[in-house]
């Protein structure tokens, strides 16, 4: 059984993990026995941390997408070169049989 892992799967996982972390953090803060002011400060701090993590994940995703695009273009060039090389070798073999 083959499993395909692409950028969309990784991005979906990262978003799901981030959303889960935020929900868990908010739930923990709301259920913690502390004052409202302390809770608001913690929520603000956790929201800033989540923003930083989201920005980092987005940058990593862009880097990964750029790398994948470069690799795909490189493979396409190599395949094109191999196709032409094989075509010329086949033509040379045919010409050798006709000589």
N, C-alpha and C positions, 0 to 999 in steps of 0.2 A: 504494500500500500504506500503510495507516494503522498508526501505532504508538501504543499507549496507554501513557502514563507516569503512574502514580499513586503515592501515598504508599507502598504496599507494595513497589513496584519500587525506589524510592529507599531505603527502609529496608533491603531485602534487600541492595542494593549496598553500603550503608554498613556493614552487619554483615560482609559478605564482605570488604570492604576492611580492616576492623579486624582480623578473624581472620587475614587474610593478613599484615598488618603484624606482628602478635604472633608468628605462626609464623616469619616471616622474622627477626625480632629475636632470638627464642630460638635459632634455628639459628645465627645469626651469633655469638651469645655462646658457645654450646657449642663452636663450631669455632675460636674465637679462641685464640691461644696466650697464656694468662695463668693466674694462680693461681686456685684454687677460690674463695677469699675474694673476689677481685676480680670473678669471674664472678657470684657470689651478689649482690654489691652492685649490679652492673649489671642483673641480672635484676630485683631489687627496684625499682630506679629505673625501668626500662622498664615494669614492671607498673603502677607508680604513674602514669606518663605515659599508658599505655593506659587506665587507669581514668578519668583526667581527660578524655581524648578521647572515651571512650564516654559519659560523663556529658554532655559538651557536645553530642554527636550526638543523644542522647536528648532534651535540652532543645530543640534545633533541630527535631527531629521532632515534638515536641509542639506547638511554635509553628506549624509548617507545618500540622499537622492542625487546629489551632484556626482558622487563617486559612482553610483550605479549607472547614471547616464553616460559618464565617461567610459566605463567598462563596456557598456552596450555598444557605444560608437566604435570602440577599439575592436571588439569582436566582429562587428559588421564589416569593418575595413579588412580584417584578417580573412573573413569568410569570402569576401569579394576577391581578394588577392588569390586565395586558394582555388576558387572557382575558375578564374582565368588561367591560373597555372595548370590546373587539371585539363582544361579545355585545350591548351596549347600542347600538352604532352599527348593527349589523345589524337590531336591532329598530326603531330609528329609520328606517332605510331601508325596511323592510317597511311601517311605519306610513305613511310618505310615499307609497308606491305604492298603498295602500288608500284614501287620502284623496281 
